[in-house]
């Protein structure tokens, strides 16, 4: 019987410094067969291990349309992520996954897509963004609203520049009041306020959001004001994950095991799980 807790070995092929204490790893499986056959769907997550320290749960931040590698992005915040932050290109770490459900991207064909993210909440959304952009002809207008506390805290700065320069993407960047630099040309304000000012059309549209819970709460209210239906707004609860297979109980909300049924939910589904969302 296979050990469900036994990770696959992966090599760090590249490291990207995204923001203070935030970095991305480009990972390739050591097993050549697995490298060629590994598949996942956008929105699924994995458990990444620093040997001797434990595992941490992050989304797979790359898109399934990009083959041969996976990418994760994390903030150094504890024992495991601190250990991962000490690793270098060429080092070995562990990966378990993919786990969870996924964003139903195929169901969105022909629709406009609005992405709203705050701070370190962009990595889960990044997977969906690149999935959609790699199949650009399948979708309508694409709007990305992204904000962080300060300019330095914006992640994926090179990709933000690329999205800004594309003629088929409407990118709105923002930083919190006081977080701008003298040369900042983006918006200044909190993400829900900036979203309301951008006013994307709700008709034939789907929204994907991720960020701090308080941000998601106000983003949802703003989307409802703009005419979006709760069933067409998606987010991810990957921050509730621990073991990934529904054994430890950390992810449960009432009788719902998020790692088995989630982490991707519509706003309507989440409101049935939480009294205050």
C-alpha positions as CSV (number, residue, x, y, z in Angstrom):
1,X,0.0,0.0,0.0
2,X,1.3,3.4,-0.9
3,X,2.1,5.8,1.9
4,X,-0.2,8.8,1.3
5,X,2.2,11.0,3.3
6,X,5.3,10.2,1.3
7,X,6.4,13.2,-0.8
8,X,7.9,13.1,-4.3
9,X,11.3,14.6,-4.6
10,X,11.6,17.8,-6.5
11,X,14.6,20.0,-7.5
12,X,14.6,23.8,-7.2
13,X,15.3,24.8,-10.8
14,X,15.0,28.6,-10.2
15,X,14.2,31.1,-7.4
16,X,12.4,34.4,-7.8
17,X,12.5,37.1,-5.1
18,X,9.0,38.6,-5.3
19,X,8.7,40.9,-2.3
20,X,10.2,41.2,1.2
21,X,10.2,37.6,2.6
22,X,8.2,36.4,-0.4
23,X,9.8,34.1,-3.0
24,X,8.8,31.7,-5.7
25,X,10.3,28.3,-6.6
26,X,10.3,26.7,-10.0
27,X,10.3,23.0,-9.2
28,X,10.9,19.9,-11.4
29,X,10.4,16.3,-10.4
30,X,13.5,14.2,-9.9
31,X,11.7,11.2,-11.4
32,X,11.8,11.8,-15.2
33,X,8.6,9.8,-15.8
34,X,6.7,11.9,-13.3
35,X,8.1,15.1,-14.8
36,X,6.6,14.1,-18.1
37,X,3.3,12.8,-16.8
38,X,2.4,15.0,-13.8
39,X,-0.9,16.8,-14.3
40,X,-3.1,19.1,-12.2
41,X,-5.9,21.5,-12.6
42,X,-5.9,25.2,-11.8
43,X,-6.8,25.8,-8.2
44,X,-5.4,22.6,-6.8
45,X,-2.8,22.7,-4.0
46,X,0.1,20.8,-2.7
47,X,2.2,20.2,0.4
48,X,5.8,21.4,0.2
49,X,8.3,20.0,2.6
50,X,11.6,21.2,4.1
51,X,13.2,18.0,5.3
52,X,13.5,17.8,9.0
53,X,11.1,20.7,9.6
54,X,7.7,19.6,8.1
55,X,5.3,20.6,5.4
56,X,3.5,23.8,4.4
57,X,0.4,24.0,2.2
58,X,0.4,26.4,-0.9
59,X,-1.4,26.4,-4.1
60,X,0.3,25.4,-7.3
61,X,0.8,28.9,-8.6
62,X,1.7,27.9,-12.2
63,X,-0.8,27.0,-14.9
64,X,-1.5,23.4,-16.0
65,X,-1.0,24.8,-19.6
66,X,2.7,25.1,-18.7
67,X,4.2,21.6,-18.7
68,X,7.4,20.2,-17.2
69,X,7.5,22.1,-14.0
70,X,5.3,23.5,-11.2
71,X,5.7,26.8,-9.3
72,X,4.9,27.8,-5.7
73,X,5.1,31.1,-4.0
74,X,5.3,31.6,-0.3
75,X,6.0,34.1,2.5
76,X,8.6,33.3,5.1
77,X,6.4,33.2,8.3
78,X,7.3,30.2,10.4
79,X,9.5,27.1,10.9
80,X,8.8,25.3,7.6
81,X,8.6,28.4,5.3
82,X,11.8,29.7,7.1
83,X,13.5,26.4,6.2
84,X,12.3,26.6,2.6
85,X,13.6,30.1,2.4
86,X,17.1,28.8,3.2
87,X,17.1,26.5,0.2
88,X,19.0,27.4,-3.0
89,X,18.8,26.5,-6.7
90,X,19.7,22.9,-7.2
91,X,18.5,21.8,-3.7
92,X,16.0,19.0,-3.1
93,X,12.7,19.4,-1.3
94,X,9.4,17.4,-1.1
95,X,6.0,17.8,-2.8
96,X,2.7,16.0,-2.2
97,X,-0.2,16.6,-4.4
98,X,-2.2,17.7,-6.3
99,X,-5.1,17.8,-3.9
100,X,-8.5,19.4,-3.9
101,X,-11.0,20.6,-6.5
102,X,-10.3,23.3,-9.1
103,X,-11.7,26.4,-10.8
104,X,-14.1,25.3,-13.6
105,X,-12.3,27.2,-16.3
106,X,-13.9,25.1,-19.1
107,X,-17.3,26.3,-18.0
108,X,-16.3,29.9,-18.4
109,X,-15.7,29.8,-22.1
110,X,-17.1,32.9,-23.8
111,X,-17.4,34.8,-20.5
112,X,-15.6,37.9,-19.3
113,X,-13.2,37.2,-16.4
114,X,-12.5,39.6,-13.5
115,X,-9.6,38.7,-11.2
116,X,-9.3,40.5,-7.8
117,X,-6.4,39.8,-5.5
118,X,-4.7,41.3,-2.5
119,X,-1.1,40.9,-1.4
120,X,0.0,37.3,-1.2
121,X,-3.4,36.3,-2.5
122,X,-2.2,36.7,-6.0
123,X,-0.4,33.3,-6.4
124,X,-3.6,31.2,-6.3
125,X,-5.2,33.7,-8.8
126,X,-2.0,33.6,-11.0
127,X,-2.6,30.0,-11.9
128,X,-6.1,30.9,-13.2
129,X,-4.8,34.1,-15.0
130,X,-2.2,32.2,-17.0
131,X,-4.6,29.4,-17.7
132,X,-7.0,31.9,-19.2
133,X,-4.3,33.9,-21.0
134,X,-2.9,30.7,-22.5
135,X,-6.3,30.1,-24.0
136,X,-7.1,33.7,-24.6
137,X,-9.4,33.1,-27.6
138,X,-11.8,31.2,-25.4
139,X,-12.7,34.2,-23.2
140,X,-14.1,37.7,-23.4
141,X,-12.7,40.7,-21.6
142,X,-10.1,40.1,-18.9
143,X,-9.7,42.5,-16.0
144,X,-7.1,42.1,-13.2
145,X,-7.5,44.2,-10.1
146,X,-4.5,43.7,-7.7
147,X,-3.4,45.6,-4.7
148,X,-0.9,45.4,-1.8
149,X,0.1,47.4,1.3
150,X,3.0,49.0,-0.4
151,X,4.7,49.0,-3.8
152,X,7.4,46.7,-2.4
153,X,4.7,44.2,-1.4
154,X,3.4,43.7,-4.9
155,X,4.4,40.2,-6.1
156,X,5.2,39.1,-9.6
157,X,6.3,42.6,-10.6
158,X,7.7,41.5,-14.0
159,X,4.4,39.7,-14.8
160,X,2.4,42.7,-13.7
161,X,4.4,44.7,-16.2
162,X,3.8,42.1,-18.9
163,X,0.0,42.1,-18.2
164,X,0.0,45.9,-18.2
165,X,1.6,46.0,-21.6
166,X,-0.8,43.5,-23.2
167,X,-3.5,45.0,-25.3
168,X,-6.0,42.3,-24.3
169,X,-5.9,42.7,-20.5
170,X,-7.1,45.5,-18.3
171,X,-4.8,45.7,-15.3
172,X,-5.6,47.9,-12.4
173,X,-2.8,48.1,-9.7
174,X,-3.2,49.7,-6.3
175,X,-1.4,50.2,-3.0
176,X,-2.9,51.2,0.3
177,X,-2.9,54.9,1.3
178,X,0.7,55.7,2.3
179,X,2.2,52.8,0.5
180,X,3.0,54.6,-2.7
181,X,6.4,55.8,-3.9
182,X,7.0,59.1,-5.6
183,X,7.1,57.4,-9.0
184,X,4.0,55.3,-8.5
185,X,1.5,55.6,-11.4
186,X,-1.2,53.2,-10.2
187,X,-4.2,53.7,-7.9
188,X,-4.0,54.5,-4.2
189,X,-6.7,52.9,-2.1
190,X,-8.0,49.6,-0.7
191,X,-8.8,46.8,-3.2
192,X,-12.6,46.9,-2.7
193,X,-12.7,50.6,-3.3
194,X,-10.4,50.4,-6.4
195,X,-12.6,47.6,-7.7
196,X,-15.7,49.7,-7.3
197,X,-14.0,52.5,-9.2
198,X,-13.0,50.1,-12.0
199,X,-16.6,48.9,-12.2
200,X,-16.2,45.8,-14.3
201,X,-19.5,44.8,-16.0
202,X,-21.3,41.9,-14.3
203,X,-23.2,40.7,-17.4
204,X,-21.8,37.4,-18.7
205,X,-18.9,37.7,-16.3
206,X,-17.1,35.5,-13.7
207,X,-15.1,36.9,-10.8
208,X,-12.1,35.1,-9.1
209,X,-10.8,36.6,-5.8
210,X,-8.3,35.8,-3.2
211,X,-6.7,37.7,-0.4
212,X,-7.1,38.4,3.4
213,X,-10.5,37.3,4.6
214,X,-11.6,40.8,5.4
215,X,-10.7,41.9,1.9
216,X,-12.6,39.1,0.4
217,X,-15.7,40.0,2.5
218,X,-15.7,43.6,1.2
219,X,-14.8,42.5,-2.4
220,X,-17.9,40.3,-2.3
221,X,-20.1,43.1,-1.2
222,X,-18.7,45.3,-3.9
223,X,-19.2,42.7,-6.6
224,X,-22.8,42.2,-5.4
225,X,-23.3,46.0,-5.7
226,X,-21.9,45.8,-9.2
227,X,-24.5,43.2,-10.1
228,X,-22.5,40.0,-9.8
229,X,-24.3,36.9,-8.6
230,X,-22.8,34.9,-5.7
231,X,-22.7,31.8,-7.9
232,X,-20.4,33.5,-10.4
233,X,-17.8,34.6,-7.8
234,X,-15.1,32.1,-6.9
235,X,-12.4,32.0,-4.2
236,X,-10.1,29.5,-2.5
237,X,-9.8,28.4,1.1
238,X,-6.4,26.8,0.8
239,X,-5.2,28.6,3.9
240,X,-7.3,26.1,5.9
241,X,-5.2,23.1,4.7
242,X,-2.9,20.9,6.7
243,X,-2.6,17.2,5.8
244,X,-4.3,17.5,2.4
245,X,-6.3,14.2,2.7
246,X,-9.0,14.9,5.3
247,X,-7.3,13.0,8.2
248,X,-6.2,15.7,10.6
249,X,-9.5,17.7,10.8
250,X,-7.9,21.1,10.7
251,X,-9.7,22.0,7.5
252,X,-13.2,21.1,8.5
253,X,-15.9,23.8,8.7
254,X,-18.8,22.1,10.5
255,X,-19.3,18.8,8.6
256,X,-17.4,20.1,5.5
257,X,-13.8,18.9,4.9
258,X,-12.4,21.7,2.8
259,X,-9.4,19.7,1.6
260,X,-11.7,17.0,0.1
261,X,-14.6,19.2,-1.2
262,X,-12.6,22.4,-1.8
263,X,-10.5,24.5,-1.6
264,X,-12.4,26.3,-4.5
265,X,-15.9,27.5,-3.7
266,X,-18.3,30.0,-5.0
267,X,-19.3,32.9,-2.7
268,X,-22.7,31.3,-2.4
269,X,-21.2,28.1,-1.1
270,X,-18.9,29.9,1.4
271,X,-21.8,31.9,2.8
272,X,-23.6,28.6,3.6
273,X,-20.5,27.5,5.5
274,X,-19.7,30.6,7.5
275,X,-22.1,32.8,9.4
276,X,-20.1,35.9,8.7
277,X,-18.5,36.2,5.3
